[in-house]
Amino acid sequence: MKEVARAADVSVATVSHVINRTRFVSPALAERVRDAMNELGYTPDATARSLRVRKTQTIGLVVPDNSNPFFAELGQAIEEAGFDAGYTTIVGNSAEQPDRERRYVQALVAKRVDGLIVAPSRDGGGSLEAILGPAKIPVVVIDRDVHLAGADAVLYDNEGGSFAATRHLLALGHTKIAFVAGPPDVQPAAERLRGFRRALVEAGLDDGRVVEADFHYPGGRDAAARLLATGAAPTAIFAANDLMAAGVLRELAARGIRVPDDISVVGFDDAPLTEMVSPTVTTVRQPLQQMAETALALLLARIGGGGGRSSRHVLPTELIVRESSGPVARSSE
């Protein structure tokens, strides 16, 4: 720092203020310091700085499946919002494995991240409580509601979105509706199944045909094949996420079944792929950007020493009607 100060013809204190952002330094002077740092190849010691100021300007993000477009897009939104706020995001993918999730959380705590955003794995928060309790770092839980003492939660109205999508199909005249469910031990999957069944019961129907899948494209295709193998094809298939809906569409196309003329298809998430396929997919939109911004704002408030009591935020969903859903064919009534 002394060498940088000499090269920039400023005091060591000024160099420190530029590096640590602890006091206003005029843009021209700050640029002079940065130019000197670049010329000398000087990189601040992040570890020493974090010990001194008790901040690393980093946050951790752990998601259960970064191959899923929903979590990939959500992770990017959080990363971008964090970057704009002056934070670097370190991302870990638990792959729905509690042991892997624990290792990532332990590593992030060891790296002294200022806060953590977690979309928990199927195991829920039990394994995380033991790690995060003693660590005493701010935590925000997203997408899946688990109990973590002192943690804020930002969630979606999964049941309400699923209810609305099923009501949409009922309004189009469909009574033979099948549901491709996600894993039953994943909270959003259970909530979406509950919304589907509630809509059918309120319409005076039974609770529908349900096949379990895995939230992935091949699982959706296999689920559609199982539904069609029974000999009593549904007039509409509601998949609990868009990846499975894409799999359903592919299986129907492979069998020469027209969408929506023969069978309507609805998904959930409003992933970008829903407008890339043909027909475009009717789906339930989750306000992904709002979740990212809300989660980050809550986390930064905690990092800054505020936040008060833990809070729970449930964001509304919205049905987006596109080409894949239409009136039931008369021959199917």
N, C-alpha and C positions, 0 to 999 in steps of 0.2 A: 504494500500500500504506500510505503514511503517512496518507492521508485515511481509509482504511478503519479503520486503527488508532485514529485520533482518534474516528471515529464510533462504534466499538464499545467505546471506552475500554479498549483493550488495547495491548500493545506491538507494534511492527512484527514482532518475532520470532514472536509468537503468530500473527499473520496469516500469516506465511511457513509456519509449521508446519501450519496448517489447509490451506493451498493445496497444499503439497508432501507432506503426510502424513509428515513427517520426525520427528515426536515426538508423543506422546499429548497431546491437548488435551481437557479435559472436554467432554462433549456440550453442556452449556449454553453454555459459552464459544464452542465451535465454531459453534453455531447463531447466536450473537450476531454473530460475524464474518461468517457467510454472509448474515445479514440486512442487515448494513451493506454488503456487497458488492452485494447486489441493489438496495438503495436508491440506491447511487451508480452503478449500472450498470457496475461494475468486472469486467472479464474478464481473467484472467491471460494473459500473453503465452506461448503454448505453445511457440513456437520458442525464445524466450530461456530458458524453463525447461528445455527439452530439452538445450540447450547446457550449461546449468549442472549439471544432475543426470545428464546422459547417458542419460536415459530419456524416452520420449514417451508411455508407457502405451498404445501402439497396437500392434496386430499386423496383418499383411497376410494375406489369404487369396485365392488364385487357383484357380479351378475351371475345368474345360474346357467346361461346358455348364450354365448356371444355369436353362435352360428344362426340364432334366431333373429330375423331382421328387426323384430320389435326391440330386442335388447341391444342390438348393434346400433340402431338409430337413437335409442334412449341414451346409451353410453356416449355417443358422439355429442348429443345435445348437452349432456352434463359437462363433458370435457370442454366444449366451446364456451358455455356459460362460466365455467370455472376459470378458463384462460382469460376471458374478458375481465374477470374480477381479480386477476393477478395470481391465480393458483394453477399449479400443474397437477394433472390427474394421473394417478397410477391405477391401472385397471387389472383386475384378476377375474378369471372365468372359473367358477366352481364346478361347471359341468354337472350340476345337480348332485354333487357328491359332498356330503357333510364333512368328511375328512379333508378333502381338498379345500373346501371353504374355510375350515379352521386354519389350515396352513397359510392361506392367503391373508386372512385377518391377522394372524400372529406376525407374519412378515411385515404387514403394513404398520402394525403397532410398533414393531421393532425399529422400523424406519422413521418413526416419530411423525407420522402424518398428523396434520392439525385436526383432521376430522375424517369421518368415514360414512359413505353412503352404501347401503347393502340391500340388494334384492335377495332375500334368503333362499337357500336350497330347500328341498322337500322336508328336510329334518326340522325346519323352523328355527326358532331362536335359542333353543335349549343349549346347544353346543356353543353358541356365541356369547351367552350371558357370562359364562365362566371366564372368558378371555377379556371381554369388553368391560365387565364390571370393575375389576382391579385397575384396568388401564385408564379409566376416567377420561376418555376422549369423547368429544361430541359425536353422536351417531344419528343418522336419519335412515329409517327403513322405508323402502319403496316397493310398490307393486304387490307385496305379500305382507299381510299383517301378522306380526309375531310379537310376543311380549319381550321387550328389552327395556329394563328399568331406565327411565330418563331419556329414552329415544323418542324422537318425533316420527310420525308415519305419514306418508303420502301415498294414497291408494286410488284405485278406480272403482266406479260403481259397476262391477262386473255383472251382478245379478240384474240390475236395472237395464243394462245394455242388452243382455241376452233375452230378457223379457220383451223388450221393444222389438228385437229382431224376429222373435217368434210371433208376436202379434202382427208384424208386417206380413209374414207368410200366411197367417190365419185370415187376414183381411183380403188376401189374394185368392182365398177359397181353398187353401191347402188344409187338409185334415190328416193326411198320411205323411207326417213329418218325422224324419229321422234325425238324430243328433249324434255327431261324432265328437265324443268327449275327450278331454285331456286326461292325464293321470289323476286318479281320484285323490291322491295324497298331496296334490298341488292346489293351494287354496283358490286361485282364480278359476281353475278348472271346475272345482266343486261349486263355486258361486255361479258360474255360467250354466252349469247343469241345473242348478236350483231355479234360475230364472226361466229356463226353457220349460221345465216341468210346471212351474207356477202358472205360466201363460196357458198351457194346455188345460190344466185343471180348471182355471177360471173360465175357459171356453167350453167346459163341459165334456172334454175329451179325456182319454186315459193319459198316462204320463209319457207316452211316445216310445218309439224304438230307439234304444241307446246302444251304441257300440263304443268301446273304449279304445283310444289310440294314444299317441305319445307326443303330440304337438309338432310333429315333423312331417315333411312332404310324403315320404314313403308310407308312413303310418296312415295318412289321409287316404292315399290311394288304396291301401290294403283294406281300410275300413269300408270304402265304397264298394270294393269287390265283395266283401262279406255281406253287405246290405243287399246287393243285387243277387247274390247266390241263393237267397231264401225263396225266390220265386214271386214274392209280393213286393215289388219295388215301390219305394216311397215316391210321392210327387214332389217332395222338397227335402233337401239335405242341408242341415245347419251344422257347420264345422266350428269347433270352439276356438280356432285361430286360423289366420289366413294361409299359413303354410299347409295345413291339412286341407283347407278349401281348395288350394291349388292342386293337391294330390287327388282330391275328389273330381275336380274338373278334368284332369288328365285321364283318369280311369273311365269316366263317362265318355270322353271323346274317343278313347280306344275301342269302346264298345258301340260306337255309332249313336250314342244317346245325345240328343240335342238339349242344350241349355240356353234359355229356360223353357223351350217349347215342351220338352218331355219331363224334365226334372229341373226345378229351381235350386240354386245353390247360394248359401249365405256364409260369410266368414266373420271373423272378429279380429280387430287390431287396426285395420286400415293401413297395412304395410304398403310400401310403394308398389309391390308386385301386383296389387289388386287393380291397378290401372295399366299394367304392362301386358296382361293376358287378355285373351279374347274368348268369351265375352268378359268385359270388365266386371269386377266382383262387388256385389252388394255386401256391405260389411258394417261393423260397429267401430266407429272412430274413438280412440282414446286420446285425450289431449296431451300428447307426449311432451311437447315443448313446455306446456304448463307444469307437468310433473317435474321436469328437469329444473326449471327455474324456481319452483316452489321448494323442492328438496334442497337446492343449493342455498337459497335465501335463508331457510331454516338452519342449515348447517353453519353458514357464515355468522348468523346471529349468535349461535352457541359458541363458536370459536371466539367471537368478540366479547364473550362474557355475559351475553344476554340470553333471551329466549324464555325465561320463566319456566313454568311447568310444561311437561311434555304435551304435545298436541297431536291430533289425528285429523288428517285432511282427506276427504273422499271427493274426488273430482268427477264431474258428470261425464257420461259418454253420449255419443250421437250416432244415430243410424244414418248411414250413407247409402242411398238407393242407386244402384247402377244396373247394368244389363243382365246380370245373372239370375235375377228373380223376376217372375212374371205370373200371370194368372194360371191357375191349375187348368190343364187340358181337359176338355169336356169328356173325352174318353176315359179319363182317370177319376172322374167324380163318382 
